[in-house]
Amino acid sequence: MSLFEKLPQEEVHLLSEYLAFYSSGTPLREERMDYFLRFWEEAKLPFY
């Protein structure tokens, strides 16, 4: 199970809006968000 699948839908929506606002202005597709979250997941893996 990926980190993206663990996040509540409300947080996914908020993250999508944040990334859209500070990047291209368009919401990211789920597969792109999963790509970005994998770096966070790898860095936090020792703390799980």
Z-matrix of the N, CA and C atoms (Angstrom, degrees):
N
C 1 1.457
C 2 1.526 1 108.50
N 3 1.303 2 116.60 1 128.95
C 4 1.461 3 121.10 2 179.83
C 5 1.521 4 110.46 3 -84.04
N 6 1.305 5 115.04 4 164.92
C 7 1.461 6 120.55 5 178.62
C 8 1.523 7 110.91 6 -61.27
N 9 1.308 8 116.73 7 -37.19
C 10 1.461 9 121.04 8 179.83
C 11 1.525 10 111.17 9 -59.06
N 12 1.312 11 116.73 10 -38.36
C 13 1.465 12 121.00 11 179.71
C 14 1.525 13 112.23 12 -71.62
N 15 1.323 14 117.42 13 -22.21
C 16 1.461 15 122.01 14 -179.47
C 17 1.531 16 112.62 15 -83.37
N 18 1.323 17 116.90 16 -22.13
C 19 1.464 18 120.27 17 -177.16
C 20 1.520 19 111.70 18 -72.89
N 21 1.340 20 116.63 19 141.21
C 22 1.472 21 118.94 20 173.25
C 23 1.533 22 110.09 21 -65.64
N 24 1.310 23 116.70 22 151.75
C 25 1.475 24 121.31 23 -177.19
C 26 1.530 25 111.65 24 -60.21
N 27 1.301 26 117.81 25 -33.97
C 28 1.471 27 120.33 26 178.81
C 29 1.533 28 110.41 27 -62.53
N 30 1.329 29 117.34 28 -42.34
C 31 1.459 30 120.57 29 179.15
C 32 1.519 31 111.71 30 -69.79
N 33 1.313 32 117.25 31 -34.95
C 34 1.465 33 120.80 32 175.93
C 35 1.526 34 109.35 33 -61.64
N 36 1.313 35 116.23 34 -43.52
C 37 1.461 36 120.83 35 179.62
C 38 1.532 37 110.56 36 -63.92
N 39 1.318 38 117.31 37 -45.09
C 40 1.468 39 121.05 38 179.71
C 41 1.527 40 110.80 39 -63.86
N 42 1.304 41 117.26 40 -42.08
C 43 1.457 42 120.78 41 178.32
C 44 1.525 43 110.98 42 -63.89
N 45 1.307 44 116.59 43 -41.20
C 46 1.457 45 121.05 44 178.48
C 47 1.529 46 111.00 45 -61.78
N 48 1.314 47 117.19 46 -44.07
C 49 1.466 48 120.74 47 178.48
C 50 1.525 49 111.34 48 -64.49
N 51 1.317 50 117.22 49 -41.50
C 52 1.459 51 121.45 50 179.05
C 53 1.527 52 110.97 51 -61.24
N 54 1.336 53 115.74 52 -48.53
C 55 1.460 54 119.45 53 -179.74
C 56 1.524 55 111.91 54 -64.89
N 57 1.310 56 117.36 55 -36.34
C 58 1.467 57 120.65 56 178.50
C 59 1.518 58 110.64 57 -67.14
N 60 1.322 59 117.09 58 -40.59
C 61 1.460 60 120.91 59 -178.39
C 62 1.528 61 111.48 60 -65.23
N 63 1.332 62 116.68 61 -41.52
C 64 1.461 63 120.31 62 -175.48
C 65 1.525 64 113.66 63 -95.60
N 66 1.314 65 118.06 64 4.26
C 67 1.464 66 118.55 65 177.52
C 68 1.521 67 110.28 66 -123.93
N 69 1.299 68 117.71 67 -104.92
C 70 1.459 69 121.08 68 -171.36
C 71 1.525 70 114.60 69 -89.56
N 72 1.318 71 117.18 70 -13.45
C 73 1.451 72 120.08 71 -177.47
C 74 1.513 73 113.49 72 90.72
N 75 1.323 74 116.98 73 -2.65
C 76 1.458 75 121.02 74 176.61
C 77 1.524 76 109.12 75 -118.68
N 78 1.311 77 118.07 76 144.35
C 79 1.468 78 120.28 77 179.67
C 80 1.527 79 111.31 78 -61.67
N 81 1.319 80 115.43 79 145.08
C 82 1.456 81 120.09 80 178.35
C 83 1.515 82 110.51 81 -83.11
N 84 1.314 83 115.50 82 145.60
C 85 1.460 84 119.61 83 174.03
C 86 1.523 85 108.59 84 -70.56
N 87 1.316 86 116.53 85 158.89
C 88 1.460 87 121.41 86 -177.02
C 89 1.525 88 112.19 87 -58.54
N 90 1.311 89 117.59 88 -39.23
C 91 1.463 90 118.78 89 -178.41
C 92 1.528 91 111.89 90 -66.40
N 93 1.323 92 117.60 91 -30.35
C 94 1.466 93 120.62 92 176.25
C 95 1.524 94 110.36 93 -72.73
N 96 1.322 95 117.58 94 -39.00
C 97 1.457 96 120.38 95 178.18
C 98 1.519 97 109.96 96 -63.76
N 99 1.319 98 117.29 97 -39.91
C 100 1.453 99 121.16 98 177.77
C 101 1.525 100 110.06 99 -61.39
N 102 1.325 101 116.70 100 -37.68
C 103 1.463 102 121.39 101 177.58
C 104 1.524 103 111.00 102 -61.08
N 105 1.318 104 118.22 103 -45.34
C 106 1.462 105 121.61 104 179.96
C 107 1.528 106 111.89 105 -69.20
N 108 1.316 107 116.92 106 -38.49
C 109 1.457 108 120.23 107 -177.71
C 110 1.521 109 112.78 108 -71.49
N 111 1.326 110 118.05 109 -19.59
C 112 1.468 111 118.30 110 -178.82
C 113 1.515 112 111.28 111 -65.60
N 114 1.337 113 119.33 112 -31.94
C 115 1.459 114 121.53 113 177.21
C 116 1.535 115 110.51 114 -66.68
N 117 1.310 116 116.60 115 -41.93
C 118 1.460 117 121.41 116 177.45
C 119 1.522 118 109.95 117 -64.11
N 120 1.323 119 115.89 118 -42.98
C 121 1.460 120 120.40 119 -178.98
C 122 1.537 121 111.20 120 -63.26
N 123 1.327 122 117.41 121 -41.93
C 124 1.462 123 120.69 122 179.33
C 125 1.520 124 110.79 123 -64.36
N 126 1.311 125 117.49 124 -39.33
C 127 1.470 126 121.07 125 -178.47
C 128 1.520 127 111.59 126 -70.04
N 129 1.324 128 117.26 127 -32.23
C 130 1.469 129 121.81 128 -176.58
C 131 1.522 130 113.06 129 -93.56
N 132 1.327 131 118.48 130 -4.22
C 133 1.450 132 121.80 131 -176.53
C 134 1.534 133 113.77 132 -53.99
N 135 1.328 134 120.01 133 -40.65
C 136 1.471 135 118.97 134 178.77
C 137 1.528 136 114.07 135 -62.54
N 138 1.314 137 117.52 136 -20.01
C 139 1.470 138 120.83 137 -176.92
C 140 1.518 139 113.92 138 -91.79
N 141 1.333 140 117.62 139 -4.80
C 142 1.470 141 120.38 140 -179.94
C 143 1.502 142 110.34 141 -74.13
